[in-house]
Amino acid sequence: MTGTETGALGAGPAPQPRQDARPAPPVRQHTGRTPRRGGPRFTAPARRTALVALIVLTVLVGAGTWALYGSSWFRADRVAVAGNSALTTGQIERAAAVPLGGPLLSVDTGAVRGRLLAALPRIGRVEVGRSWPHTITVRITERTAAAVLRSGARFTEVDRDGVRFATVDRAPAGVPVLRLEPDRAGAAASLRQFGTTRLLQAAIAVAGDLPDVLRGRATAIRVRSYDGITVELSGGREVVWGSAEDGALKAAALTALMKVQPHADHFDVSAPTAPAASHG
């Protein structure tokens, strides 16, 4: 071997690079920007726009509140009444006692409704509302008499629900008068068993169940016993109604019977499934 070869052999194999060596991370260059943290950041123009919008909204809310409560633009100046017939507008306005001159929005419409129902029993239903810019509206539905009760020289009006709502000097035209006439031993027994109040309630129920064909033609409702109620009609005719039960069936039976027997003067619907009519 030559000296050169001996030196090569003595030096051994050349070292190889390691396989698991990791590449060095890239060097980041500084750009002068601050990295974002948390969420989006508003720029100065965006902040100014939001501030202006908030100021405008505050001004609008304040102006609206002043207009509704502080200005004269939306004051409650008048009351408009509709739906009344027997009751006068003055009666309704006095009972309503609407506080005028203040903000329309401040009027307690529920309290106005309560005062009307408490003071005027003739009112069956009432709606109270606001009509901008200055009016409180009152729309009522009056009760109508289904019958009247004689109270000495006067008459008490009763609606179909049995509510006594007014006392008048004269019985309204076409409204039957309720008469309690216990003229038999059986009637006296009914009075003892059911009492006057319950018998009158039965008569009021009959008055409410009378069909439209008898509207304005019933002059009186006689109560001789609980199941002995008779309806007197104009022209001397009458309807034997029986008890107050099955009122709707009896009304339908009477309507049909009067169509097929228009000239009869005595009708019996106490058994509505077997109604009868006769003459004389």
Backbone as CSV, one residue per row, in Angstrom:
resi,resn,N_x,N_y,N_z,CA_x,CA_y,CA_z,C_x,C_y,C_z
1,MET,0.838,-1.197,0.000,0.000,0.000,0.000,0.862,1.231,0.000
2,THR,0.409,2.249,-0.635,1.116,3.530,-0.652,0.755,4.322,0.542
3,GLY,1.479,5.369,0.807,1.178,6.214,1.964,-0.144,6.896,1.804
4,THR,-0.426,7.229,0.581,-1.715,7.914,0.352,-2.864,7.014,0.662
5,GLU,-2.778,5.786,0.224,-3.862,4.834,0.466,-3.991,4.556,1.929
6,THR,-2.805,4.437,2.638,-2.862,4.151,4.080,-3.559,5.270,4.774
7,GLY,-3.288,6.513,4.390,-3.968,7.645,5.036,-5.460,7.611,4.802
8,ALA,-5.890,7.222,3.620,-7.350,7.166,3.340,-8.024,6.108,4.152
9,LEU,-7.274,4.924,4.290,-7.902,3.849,5.041,-7.940,4.191,6.507
10,GLY,-6.937,4.823,6.980,-6.908,5.128,8.408,-7.962,6.165,8.777
11,ALA,-8.278,7.025,7.855,-9.290,8.066,8.195,-10.689,7.512,8.325
12,GLY,-10.994,6.354,7.765,-12.348,5.756,7.849,-13.324,6.429,6.901
13,PRO,-14.583,5.957,6.914,-15.595,6.510,5.987,-15.957,7.936,6.345
14,ALA,-16.405,8.706,5.372,-16.795,10.112,5.599,-18.114,10.194,6.371
15,PRO,-18.277,11.088,7.339,-19.522,11.198,8.141,-20.729,11.564,7.282
16,GLN,-21.941,10.911,7.562,-23.192,11.168,6.821,-24.084,12.113,7.643
17,PRO,-24.958,12.954,7.010,-25.882,13.855,7.770,-26.948,13.047,8.497
18,ARG,-27.420,13.519,9.718,-28.447,12.815,10.507,-29.800,12.943,9.829
19,GLN,-30.532,11.792,9.858,-31.826,11.757,9.163,-32.930,12.482,9.939
20,ASP,-32.799,12.547,11.305,-33.913,13.153,12.096,-33.682,14.622,12.375
21,ALA,-32.804,15.212,11.697,-32.563,16.636,11.940,-33.734,17.454,11.406
22,ARG,-34.250,18.424,12.160,-35.411,19.247,11.759,-34.918,20.522,11.090
23,PRO,-35.660,20.943,10.064,-35.236,22.191,9.394,-35.410,23.364,10.314
24,ALA,-34.566,24.285,10.202,-34.632,25.489,11.042,-35.884,26.296,10.683
25,PRO,-36.573,26.864,11.658,-37.778,27.659,11.355,-37.420,28.859,10.517
26,PRO,-38.386,29.250,9.652,-38.103,30.414,8.797,-38.002,31.665,9.638
27,VAL,-37.231,32.513,9.196,-37.041,33.788,9.895,-38.140,34.736,9.476
28,ARG,-38.910,35.208,10.482,-40.015,36.141,10.185,-39.475,37.555,10.138
29,GLN,-39.966,38.237,9.172,-39.557,39.624,9.036,-40.562,40.508,9.736
30,HIS,-40.142,41.497,10.462,-41.013,42.411,11.198,-41.670,43.380,10.219
31,THR,-43.007,43.406,10.228,-43.746,44.269,9.283,-44.223,45.552,9.920
32,GLY,-44.109,45.660,11.264,-44.576,46.886,11.924,-46.024,46.826,12.342
33,ARG,-46.802,45.713,12.082,-48.217,45.581,12.444,-48.337,44.819,13.747
34,THR,-49.291,45.230,14.560,-49.569,44.540,15.827,-50.569,43.428,15.571
35,PRO,-50.260,42.201,15.962,-51.200,41.099,15.687,-52.520,41.312,16.414
36,ARG,-53.639,40.831,15.787,-54.974,40.961,16.368,-55.125,40.018,17.548
37,ARG,-55.836,40.499,18.552,-56.138,39.667,19.714,-57.596,39.881,20.095
38,GLY,-58.273,38.815,20.528,-59.671,38.897,20.963,-60.621,38.915,19.794
39,GLY,-61.132,40.053,19.360,-62.112,40.143,18.291,-61.816,41.328,17.407
40,PRO,-62.770,41.705,16.574,-62.542,42.824,15.659,-62.426,44.125,16.417
41,ARG,-61.556,44.983,15.977,-61.366,46.281,16.608,-61.913,47.345,15.673
42,PHE,-62.691,48.302,16.278,-63.305,49.345,15.468,-62.280,50.431,15.165
43,THR,-62.353,50.885,13.968,-61.486,51.989,13.582,-62.074,53.282,14.119
44,ALA,-61.315,54.317,14.078,-61.770,55.616,14.585,-63.020,56.103,13.854
45,PRO,-63.118,56.026,12.528,-64.359,56.456,11.854,-65.573,55.644,12.283
46,ALA,-65.383,54.329,12.495,-66.513,53.494,12.926,-66.986,53.902,14.308
47,ARG,-66.030,54.234,15.200,-66.408,54.657,16.543,-67.164,55.977,16.503
48,ARG,-66.744,56.861,15.639,-67.438,58.151,15.527,-68.857,57.960,15.000
49,THR,-69.039,57.067,14.029,-70.366,56.805,13.469,-71.305,56.222,14.531
50,ALA,-70.802,55.256,15.322,-71.611,54.655,16.380,-72.010,55.684,17.418
51,LEU,-71.093,56.596,17.753,-71.379,57.624,18.741,-72.456,58.578,18.230
52,VAL,-72.344,58.953,16.958,-73.348,59.847,16.368,-74.725,59.178,16.355
53,ALA,-74.758,57.888,15.995,-76.031,57.155,15.967,-76.654,57.095,17.355
54,LEU,-75.837,56.878,18.384,-76.337,56.829,19.755,-76.903,58.177,20.178
55,ILE,-76.226,59.240,19.805,-76.715,60.574,20.152,-78.044,60.853,19.461
56,VAL,-78.127,60.511,18.170,-79.378,60.731,17.423,-80.527,59.944,18.038
57,LEU,-80.264,58.674,18.410,-81.305,57.843,19.016,-81.768,58.435,20.339
58,THR,-80.844,58.904,21.137,-81.194,59.513,22.430,-82.057,60.744,22.223
59,VAL,-81.692,61.555,21.233,-82.463,62.770,20.946,-83.878,62.411,20.488
60,LEU,-83.988,61.404,19.614,-85.306,60.994,19.119,-86.191,60.477,20.243
61,VAL,-85.632,59.623,21.116,-86.406,59.099,22.244,-86.857,60.229,23.157
62,GLY,-85.953,61.136,23.439,-86.313,62.270,24.294,-87.378,63.142,23.665
63,ALA,-87.241,63.405,22.366,-88.235,64.227,21.675,-89.588,63.542,21.637
64,GLY,-89.586,62.214,21.396,-90.849,61.480,21.373,-91.530,61.479,22.730
65,THR,-90.747,61.294,23.787,-91.313,61.309,25.133,-91.893,62.681,25.464
66,TRP,-91.179,63.710,25.098,-91.685,65.068,25.339,-92.953,65.334,24.550
67,ALA,-92.989,64.865,23.287,-94.174,65.088,22.460,-95.398,64.403,23.054
68,LEU,-95.208,63.172,23.581,-96.338,62.413,24.118,-96.800,62.930,25.472
69,TYR,-95.852,63.356,26.300,-96.201,63.708,27.685,-96.074,65.196,28.002
70,GLY,-95.191,65.902,27.316,-94.931,67.281,27.706,-95.525,68.330,26.793
71,SER,-95.821,67.961,25.558,-96.324,68.946,24.611,-97.845,68.978,24.621
72,SER,-98.412,69.901,23.871,-99.872,69.991,23.727,-100.354,69.267,22.471
73,TRP,-99.468,68.589,21.793,-99.829,67.925,20.540,-100.721,66.717,20.765
74,PHE,-100.533,65.999,21.875,-101.284,64.767,22.119,-102.001,64.827,23.471
75,ARG,-102.734,65.909,23.690,-103.514,66.070,24.908,-104.906,65.453,24.734
76,ALA,-105.461,64.924,25.830,-106.831,64.415,25.810,-107.770,65.604,25.953
77,ASP,-108.436,65.977,24.857,-109.273,67.175,24.849,-110.765,66.878,24.751
78,ARG,-111.140,65.677,24.297,-112.567,65.406,24.114,-112.855,63.926,24.258
79,VAL,-114.158,63.618,24.470,-114.642,62.239,24.566,-115.678,62.030,23.472
80,ALA,-115.513,60.995,22.670,-116.464,60.662,21.602,-117.235,59.415,22.010
81,VAL,-118.567,59.530,22.079,-119.436,58.441,22.532,-120.227,57.893,21.353
82,ALA,-120.336,56.569,21.266,-121.107,55.934,20.193,-121.827,54.709,20.750
83,GLY,-122.928,54.343,20.099,-123.656,53.119,20.453,-124.795,53.321,21.434
84,ASN,-124.929,54.526,22.001,-125.973,54.725,23.008,-127.303,55.062,22.361
85,SER,-128.375,54.643,23.027,-129.731,54.924,22.560,-130.575,55.466,23.710
86,ALA,-130.813,54.645,24.731,-131.573,55.093,25.889,-130.757,56.040,26.762
87,LEU,-129.478,55.774,26.890,-128.597,56.627,27.678,-128.179,57.847,26.865
88,THR,-128.102,59.000,27.518,-127.660,60.205,26.821,-126.136,60.282,26.836
89,THR,-125.621,61.061,25.906,-124.166,61.253,25.853,-123.666,61.925,27.128
90,GLY,-124.454,62.850,27.669,-124.066,63.515,28.901,-123.970,62.551,30.072
91,GLN,-124.925,61.625,30.179,-124.868,60.626,31.249,-123.587,59.800,31.155
92,ILE,-123.242,59.403,29.953,-122.067,58.562,29.757,-120.789,59.343,30.061
93,GLU,-120.718,60.588,29.619,-119.517,61.394,29.870,-119.323,61.640,31.363
94,ARG,-120.421,61.903,32.069,-120.290,62.138,33.512,-119.846,60.876,34.244
95,ALA,-120.409,59.727,33.855,-120.025,58.475,34.509,-118.601,58.071,34.164
96,ALA,-118.169,58.363,32.943,-116.811,57.999,32.531,-115.765,58.820,33.271
97,ALA,-116.064,60.085,33.533,-115.149,60.974,34.266,-113.730,60.923,33.698
98,VAL,-113.618,61.101,32.385,-112.307,61.074,31.729,-111.530,62.338,32.102
99,PRO,-110.316,62.200,32.630,-109.518,63.389,32.974,-108.992,64.056,31.701
100,LEU,-109.544,65.222,31.362,-109.134,65.925,30.152,-108.045,66.941,30.472
101,GLY,-107.280,67.264,29.450,-106.226,68.248,29.597,-104.842,67.662,29.779
102,GLY,-104.774,66.396,30.165,-103.486,65.745,30.338,-103.084,64.954,29.109
103,PRO,-101.936,64.292,29.158,-101.492,63.479,28.018,-102.497,62.383,27.679
104,LEU,-102.778,62.220,26.407,-103.734,61.196,25.970,-103.266,59.809,26.390
105,LEU,-101.952,59.586,26.345,-101.407,58.273,26.675,-101.555,57.947,28.157
106,SER,-101.735,58.977,28.990,-101.817,58.748,30.429,-103.218,58.382,30.899
107,VAL,-104.227,58.508,30.044,-105.598,58.183,30.450,-105.721,56.678,30.655
108,ASP,-106.179,56.281,31.826,-106.352,54.860,32.163,-107.686,54.386,31.588
109,THR,-107.642,53.777,30.411,-108.883,53.358,29.749,-109.596,52.249,30.517
110,GLY,-108.840,51.400,31.201,-109.463,50.354,32.007,-110.264,50.931,33.160
111,ALA,-109.750,51.979,33.786,-110.474,52.622,34.883,-111.736,53.308,34.365
112,VAL,-111.652,53.913,33.188,-112.837,54.544,32.593,-113.918,53.493,32.342
113,ARG,-113.517,52.357,31.806,-114.473,51.268,31.551,-115.118,50.796,32.849
114,GLY,-114.313,50.638,33.893,-114.847,50.187,35.169,-115.855,51.158,35.749
115,ARG,-115.585,52.471,35.641,-116.524,53.469,36.159,-117.851,53.432,35.413
116,LEU,-117.793,53.225,34.108,-119.019,53.186,33.317,-119.891,51.982,33.697
117,LEU,-119.279,50.810,33.808,-120.044,49.608,34.140,-120.630,49.683,35.546
118,ALA,-119.898,50.330,36.470,-120.379,50.430,37.842,-121.517,51.441,37.968
119,ALA,-121.448,52.526,37.215,-122.421,53.604,37.373,-123.672,53.417,36.532
120,LEU,-123.567,52.708,35.400,-124.699,52.609,34.472,-124.993,51.135,34.166
121,PRO,-125.862,50.488,34.950,-126.168,49.068,34.731,-126.776,48.779,33.358
122,ARG,-127.325,49.792,32.713,-127.902,49.568,31.381,-126.827,49.200,30.363
123,ILE,-125.568,49.523,30.640,-124.483,49.188,29.715,-124.136,47.708,29.876
124,GLY,-124.282,46.969,28.785,-123.917,45.555,28.822,-122.467,45.318,28.467
125,ARG,-121.947,46.126,27.528,-120.552,45.986,27.092,-120.036,47.372,26.691
126,VAL,-118.777,47.635,26.965,-118.210,48.934,26.620,-116.754,48.762,26.210
127,GLU,-116.351,49.504,25.200,-114.966,49.528,24.733,-114.459,50.965,24.818
128,VAL,-113.331,51.145,25.489,-112.729,52.475,25.645,-111.363,52.461,24.968
129,GLY,-111.115,53.440,24.119,-109.839,53.475,23.403,-109.373,54.907,23.165
130,ARG,-108.305,55.052,22.390,-107.732,56.354,22.065,-107.805,56.577,20.562
131,SER,-108.169,57.781,20.178,-108.131,58.189,18.775,-107.211,59.399,18.692
132,TRP,-105.998,59.163,18.173,-104.987,60.221,18.158,-105.396,61.341,17.198
133,PRO,-105.108,62.616,17.552,-104.200,62.972,18.647,-104.873,63.426,19.949
134,HIS,-106.236,63.577,19.977,-106.824,64.254,21.141,-108.057,63.581,21.747
135,THR,-108.468,62.389,21.290,-109.802,61.901,21.644,-109.777,60.556,22.371
136,ILE,-110.603,60.446,23.419,-110.906,59.172,24.058,-112.238,58.691,23.490
137,THR,-112.268,57.479,22.955,-113.482,56.943,22.347,-114.168,55.971,23.309
138,VAL,-115.485,56.070,23.374,-116.295,55.194,24.219,-117.405,54.611,23.352
139,ARG,-117.357,53.304,23.152,-118.395,52.627,22.357,-119.110,51.634,23.269
140,ILE,-120.423,51.814,23.416,-121.171,50.983,24.344,-122.210,50.140,23.618
141,THR,-122.579,49.054,24.270,-123.720,48.239,23.845,-124.691,48.184,25.017
142,GLU,-125.888,48.702,24.812,-126.870,48.748,25.890,-127.593,47.412,26.030
143,ARG,-127.981,47.116,27.246,-128.822,45.950,27.479,-130.218,46.236,26.923
144,THR,-130.859,45.185,26.459,-132.251,45.325,26.005,-133.149,44.464,26.880
145,ALA,-134.343,44.945,27.122,-135.263,44.253,28.024,-135.891,43.049,27.338
146,ALA,-135.764,41.889,27.998,-136.477,40.695,27.535,-137.818,40.586,28.234
147,ALA,-137.943,41.230,29.397,-139.188,41.230,30.168,-139.114,42.365,31.176
148,VAL,-140.275,42.676,31.768,-140.313,43.686,32.825,-141.058,43.125,34.023
149,LEU,-140.649,43.573,35.201,-141.310,43.207,36.449,-142.031,44.439,36.985
150,ARG,-143.276,44.262,37.398,-143.993,45.387,37.984,-143.468,45.646,39.391
151,SER,-143.088,46.896,39.644,-142.607,47.309,40.959,-143.485,48.470,41.433
152,GLY,-144.616,48.155,42.037,-145.578,49.185,42.404,-146.172,49.800,41.156
153,ALA,-145.985,51.117,41.010,-146.505,51.799,39.826,-145.469,51.862,38.704
154,ARG,-144.278,51.295,38.921,-143.213,51.357,37.936,-142.848,49.950,37.462
155,PHE,-141.908,49.888,36.532,-141.513,48.615,35.938,-139.990,48.499,35.933
156,THR,-139.519,47.312,36.293,-138.082,47.037,36.276,-137.752,46.219,35.036
157,GLU,-136.823,46.732,34.227,-136.426,46.038,33.002,-135.397,44.953,33.325
158,VAL,-135.579,43.786,32.698,-134.706,42.639,32.917,-134.240,42.127,31.555
159,ASP,-132.913,41.903,31.399,-132.444,41.385,30.102,-132.528,39.867,30.073
160,ARG,-132.127,39.258,28.978,-132.278,37.821,28.806,-131.371,37.020,29.723
161,ASP,-130.382,37.672,30.325,-129.515,36.996,31.286,-130.017,37.143,32.727
162,GLY,-131.168,37.795,32.881,-131.730,37.964,34.219,-131.202,39.168,34.972
163,VAL,-130.482,40.057,34.299,-129.931,41.248,34.955,-131.003,42.348,34.971
164,ARG,-131.304,42.846,36.159,-132.238,43.961,36.297,-131.434,45.250,36.177
165,PHE,-131.678,46.003,35.121,-130.770,47.104,34.816,-131.399,48.487,34.844
166,ALA,-132.731,48.591,34.912,-133.333,49.924,34.926,-134.764,49.836,35.431
167,THR,-135.234,50.922,36.038,-136.623,51.044,36.463,-137.248,52.222,35.718
168,VAL,-138.375,51.957,35.069,-139.001,52.968,34.214,-140.449,53.155,34.621
169,ASP,-141.029,54.266,34.181,-142.426,54.572,34.528,-143.413,53.766,33.708
170,ARG,-143.029,53.433,32.496,-143.919,52.684,31.597,-143.183,51.479,31.038
171,ALA,-143.923,50.388,30.875,-143.319,49.182,30.288,-142.994,49.455,28.825
172,PRO,-141.798,49.088,28.359,-141.458,49.283,26.944,-142.419,48.515,26.041
173,ALA,-142.743,49.092,24.915,-143.658,48.452,23.981,-143.085,47.134,23.488
174,GLY,-143.935,46.110,23.444,-143.525,44.813,22.917,-142.733,43.960,23.873
175,VAL,-142.590,44.383,25.132,-141.840,43.614,26.122,-142.836,42.998,27.110
176,PRO,-142.814,41.685,27.302,-143.810,41.050,28.172,-143.610,41.389,29.652
177,VAL,-144.738,41.461,30.351,-144.718,41.685,31.793,-144.749,40.330,32.498
178,LEU,-143.866,40.145,33.468,-143.833,38.888,34.222,-144.877,38.946,35.334
179,ARG,-145.679,37.905,35.433,-146.734,37.853,36.440,-146.658,36.542,37.205
180,LEU,-146.547,36.652,38.496,-146.543,35.474,39.365,-147.963,35.297,39.893
181,GLU,-148.638,34.227,39.451,-150.057,34.017,39.758,-150.297,32.627,40.335
182,PRO,-149.964,32.418,41.596,-150.198,31.094,42.217,-151.666,30.933,42.588
183,ASP,-152.476,30.573,41.593,-153.923,30.511,41.828,-154.423,29.084,42.026
184,ARG,-153.520,28.156,42.202,-153.937,26.774,42.437,-153.122,26.204,43.583
185,ALA,-153.595,25.079,44.114,-152.866,24.429,45.212,-151.478,24.003,44.763
186,GLY,-151.375,23.531,43.526,-150.064,23.123,43.005,-149.108,24.294,42.913
187,ALA,-149.651,25.488,42.582,-148.810,26.666,42.500,-148.276,27.048,43.876
188,ALA,-149.127,26.947,44.880,-148.682,27.254,46.235,-147.563,26.311,46.657
189,ALA,-147.687,25.047,46.265,-146.629,24.085,46.580,-145.340,24.463,45.874
190,SER,-145.447,24.936,44.628,-144.247,25.364,43.892,-143.574,26.541,44.583
191,LEU,-144.394,27.474,45.083,-143.820,28.615,45.783,-143.042,28.173,47.012
192,ARG,-143.611,27.210,47.733,-142.926,26.731,48.927,-141.649,25.983,48.559
193,GLN,-141.687,25.209,47.453,-140.549,24.382,47.085,-139.440,25.194,46.410
194,PHE,-139.811,26.066,45.483,-138.806,26.766,44.678,-138.581,28.211,45.120
195,GLY,-139.575,28.822,45.740,-139.426,30.210,46.146,-139.751,31.168,45.017
196,THR,-140.173,32.374,45.381,-140.575,33.366,44.389,-139.427,33.723,43.445
197,THR,-138.236,33.880,43.988,-137.095,34.297,43.162,-136.802,33.295,42.063
198,ARG,-136.826,32.005,42.413,-136.505,30.990,41.411,-137.600,30.895,40.345
199,LEU,-138.853,31.086,40.753,-139.936,31.054,39.766,-139.824,32.237,38.811
200,LEU,-139.462,33.400,39.333,-139.267,34.559,38.463,-138.068,34.361,37.542
201,GLN,-137.027,33.722,38.051,-135.874,33.430,37.198,-136.273,32.502,36.051
202,ALA,-137.151,31.545,36.345,-137.635,30.644,35.289,-138.408,31.422,34.238
203,ALA,-139.230,32.383,34.679,-139.992,33.195,33.731,-139.071,34.061,32.885
204,ILE,-138.022,34.601,33.498,-137.047,35.411,32.748,-136.332,34.548,31.715
205,ALA,-136.018,33.301,32.083,-135.378,32.388,31.130,-136.291,32.129,29.936
206,VAL,-137.576,31.967,30.196,-138.537,31.768,29.097,-138.569,32.996,28.200
207,ALA,-138.573,34.188,28.809,-138.579,35.413,28.019,-137.353,35.487,27.108
208,GLY,-136.212,35.051,27.609,-135.002,35.063,26.798,-135.008,34.024,25.699
209,ASP,-135.795,32.957,25.867,-135.821,31.871,24.875,-136.908,32.041,23.823
210,LEU,-137.757,33.050,23.969,-138.842,33.223,22.992,-138.263,33.408,21.599
211,PRO,-138.838,32.764,20.597,-138.295,32.873,19.230,-138.568,34.252,18.633
212,ASP,-137.846,34.548,17.570,-137.998,35.846,16.910,-139.414,36.053,16.380
213,VAL,-140.123,34.970,16.075,-141.472,35.100,15.532,-142.403,35.769,16.539
214,LEU,-142.055,35.736,17.818,-142.885,36.365,18.847,-142.359,37.732,19.261
215,ARG,-141.322,38.209,18.597,-140.760,39.490,19.004,-141.795,40.599,18.866
216,GLY,-142.075,41.275,19.964,-143.053,42.357,19.972,-144.494,41.879,20.063
217,ARG,-144.713,40.563,20.124,-146.088,40.051,20.163,-146.433,39.406,21.499
218,ALA,-145.439,39.191,22.360,-145.693,38.635,23.688,-146.012,39.784,24.640
219,THR,-147.175,39.711,25.281,-147.595,40.795,26.175,-147.360,40.466,27.646
220,ALA,-147.373,39.184,27.999,-147.185,38.807,29.405,-146.704,37.366,29.488
221,ILE,-146.017,37.062,30.595,-145.604,35.693,30.904,-146.151,35.379,32.292
222,ARG,-147.102,34.460,32.352,-147.733,34.096,33.612,-147.050,32.869,34.208
223,VAL,-146.755,32.928,35.499,-146.124,31.811,36.199,-147.086,31.332,37.276
224,ARG,-147.689,30.182,37.046,-148.597,29.604,38.034,-147.903,28.542,38.869
225,SER,-146.870,27.924,38.304,-146.053,26.943,39.018,-144.757,26.785,38.244
226,TYR,-143.847,25.962,38.777,-142.550,25.792,38.129,-142.692,25.256,36.715
227,ASP,-143.641,24.342,36.514,-143.852,23.788,35.168,-145.174,24.260,34.579
228,GLY,-145.671,25.392,35.069,-146.920,25.951,34.553,-146.744,27.380,34.082
229,ILE,-145.865,27.578,33.109,-145.594,28.912,32.573,-146.318,29.070,31.234
230,THR,-147.045,30.183,31.097,-147.809,30.464,29.887,-147.415,31.834,29.350
231,VAL,-147.293,31.913,28.033,-146.958,33.178,27.368,-148.215,33.712,26.702
232,GLU,-148.619,34.924,27.078,-149.775,35.560,26.456,-149.324,36.372,25.250
233,LEU,-150.081,36.250,24.154,-149.751,36.955,22.919,-150.819,37.993,22.618
234,SER,-150.487,38.947,21.794,-151.467,39.934,21.364,-152.583,39.235,20.581
235,GLY,-153.782,39.785,20.614,-154.914,39.193,19.908,-155.582,38.077,20.683
236,GLY,-155.262,37.937,21.978,-155.913,36.926,22.800,-155.351,35.522,22.631
237,ARG,-154.242,35.344,21.957,-153.657,34.013,21.802,-152.704,33.719,22.953
238,GLU,-152.346,32.454,23.108,-151.438,32.076,24.195,-150.619,30.857,23.817
239,VAL,-149.485,30.704,24.530,-148.591,29.564,24.335,-148.364,28.905,25.697
240,VAL,-148.721,27.637,25.803,-148.415,26.879,27.013,-146.960,26.425,26.889
241,TRP,-146.100,26.966,27.744,-144.666,26.702,27.654,-144.229,25.580,28.581
242,GLY,-144.924,25.400,29.694,-144.519,24.402,30.679,-143.424,24.940,31.578
243,SER,-142.372,24.161,31.794,-141.243,24.624,32.603,-140.270,25.410,31.724
244,ALA,-139.241,25.967,32.365,-138.240,26.725,31.613,-137.212,25.823,30.942
245,GLU,-137.287,24.528,31.156,-136.301,23.606,30.578,-136.541,23.420,29.082
246,ASP,-135.469,23.054,28.366,-135.528,22.790,26.917,-136.045,24.009,26.142
247,GLY,-135.608,25.197,26.556,-136.116,26.410,25.924,-135.837,26.490,24.437
248,ALA,-134.644,26.088,24.009,-134.306,26.173,22.581,-135.172,25.223,21.755
249,LEU,-135.417,24.023,22.260,-136.273,23.067,21.543,-137.702,23.584,21.451
250,LYS,-138.189,24.185,22.537,-139.561,24.707,22.532,-139.688,25.889,21.578
251,ALA,-138.684,26.718,21.517,-138.719,27.850,20.596,-138.751,27.370,19.150
252,ALA,-137.940,26.359,18.830,-137.932,25.819,17.463,-139.260,25.155,17.133
253,ALA,-139.824,24.412,18.086,-141.106,23.746,17.860,-142.212,24.770,17.647
254,LEU,-142.211,25.854,18.432,-143.238,26.884,18.298,-143.129,27.603,16.960
255,THR,-141.909,27.879,16.526,-141.720,28.542,15.233,-142.295,27.701,14.105
256,ALA,-141.989,26.400,14.125,-142.515,25.505,13.087,-144.032,25.380,13.182
257,LEU,-144.553,25.315,14.398,-145.996,25.143,14.592,-146.771,26.359,14.093
258,MET,-146.249,27.544,14.350,-146.946,28.753,13.912,-146.892,28.941,12.405
259,LYS,-145.935,28.298,11.747,-145.895,28.355,10.284,-146.978,27.481,9.664
260,VAL,-147.196,26.297,10.250,-148.202,25.377,9.675,-149.603,25.658,10.224
261,GLN,-149.708,26.366,11.364,-151.013,26.714,11.946,-151.052,28.220,12.237
262,PRO,-150.971,29.054,11.219,-150.856,30.501,11.446,-152.093,31.129,12.078
263,HIS,-153.238,30.480,11.979,-154.472,31.072,12.492,-154.895,30.469,13.829
264,ALA,-154.112,29.563,14.369,-154.451,28.976,15.667,-154.289,30.035,16.757
265,ASP,-155.040,29.866,17.845,-154.927,30.823,18.955,-154.452,30.170,20.247
266,HIS,-154.178,28.871,20.198,-153.670,28.178,21.377,-152.571,27.220,20.930
267,PHE,-151.377,27.409,21.507,-150.234,26.570,21.157,-149.700,25.932,22.439
268,ASP,-149.276,24.683,22.309,-148.750,23.965,23.473,-147.417,23.330,23.081
269,VAL,-146.335,23.837,23.675,-145.011,23.277,23.399,-144.374,22.778,24.694
270,SER,-145.195,22.484,25.695,-144.656,21.984,26.964,-143.924,20.665,26.765
271,ALA,-144.347,19.881,25.748,-143.611,18.686,25.307,-143.128,18.988,23.905
272,PRO,-141.903,19.514,23.745,-141.480,20.013,22.429,-141.427,18.970,21.323
273,THR,-141.332,17.693,21.688,-141.327,16.652,20.649,-142.734,16.332,20.161
274,ALA,-143.766,16.839,20.858,-145.143,16.613,20.441,-145.951,17.898,20.608
275,PRO,-145.617,18.958,19.881,-146.331,20.233,20.025,-147.749,20.128,19.461
276,ALA,-148.601,21.011,19.928,-150.002,20.977,19.454,-150.521,22.397,19.315
277,ALA,-151.507,22.547,18.443,-152.159,23.840,18.213,-153.666,23.608,18.086
278,SER,-154.433,24.600,18.489,-155.899,24.462,18.414,-156.512,25.836,18.229
279,HIS,-157.806,25.808,17.880,-158.575,27.049,17.676,-159.652,27.135,18.744
280,GLY,-159.961,28.338,19.141,-161.081,28.557,20.045,-160.838,28.244,21.480
